[in-house]
Amino acid sequence: MNTKILIIGACGQIGTELTHKLRTIYGTENVIASDIRKMNTDVVNSGPFEVVNALDFNQIEHLVEVHQITDVYLMAALLSATAEKNPAFAWDLNMNSLFHVLNLAKAKKIKKIFWPSSIAVFGPTTPKENTPQYTIMEPSTVYGISKQAGERWCEYYHHIFGVDVRSIRYPGLISWSSPPGGGTTDYAVDIYYKALSQGTYECFLSSETKMPMMYMDDAIQATIDIMKADADQIKIRSSYNLAAMSFTPTEIAAEIKKSIPDFEITYKPDFRQQIADSWPASIDDSSARKDWGWKHKFDLTSMTQDMLLHLSKQ
Ligand code: VAH
């Protein structure tokens, strides 16, 4: 049976680029994009699109049957900053959408699942530098708690029911194709927009807040690679650490100033500083590199050049 893909949350920060990439690989008609609303005209108009509520099991099951879906990429979630303002809904959305997709796989209605975790599963007691794949995990955010619980359930459904679910702990992701979406790392997206539109940026984190980051092109490639890997290459069924670079607001501002010399950054830390301080500064992703050949391409310099190039065209 050929691969038929359903992306839930296709209009989100990862979903928009993932949809386009999967359509170039598997064919437009074989990739059904879906979201709670038609929030991205490019995604909606570039191929099959369905409105679906990630919390409605019957709606998802119906789409799987109608389109004969084999693989589901579940990208719908509330991110860290937004989740702190809506804890109950964040838990409901982040967890119950996962249970719906895991249970469809348990019932053999779909073959494979991709589910995104995050470095937010780590907390203030986790070793900060070169955080290992296996270590102390006491997340102190609603988002991080939901991702840690989700990882446990993915591993459980794999070991007990044989579900082929694969997951990556994304670092902060930076892309030009969709605006910032409620994440603590999204300062690193907004700064490029503001550098071009205003020449200044007021950062909601302090200048030396170092966090693991990755350009969206690399994150999408990793997502494709882990799903294409043979099942026996996937030795970790909770979620894989993944990294590319780490930087501070000072460092990304200095990189932008190489192209926009007059750019100025100011700092006004808010509630998101406490979230950022609870996360690692850098990540050891040697398991992903060893098990399924992960390697990143973009560093801070090449990412900044690509971001400014694309955003200045918009
Ligand atoms: C967030 N971008 O900031 C997400 C990510 C590691 C951070 O999970 O919430």
Residues whose N, C-alpha, C, O or C-beta is under 5 A from the ligand:
A	BS01	VAH	L79 S80 A81 S118 I119 A120 Y170 P171 G172 L173 G182 G183 T184 T185 D186
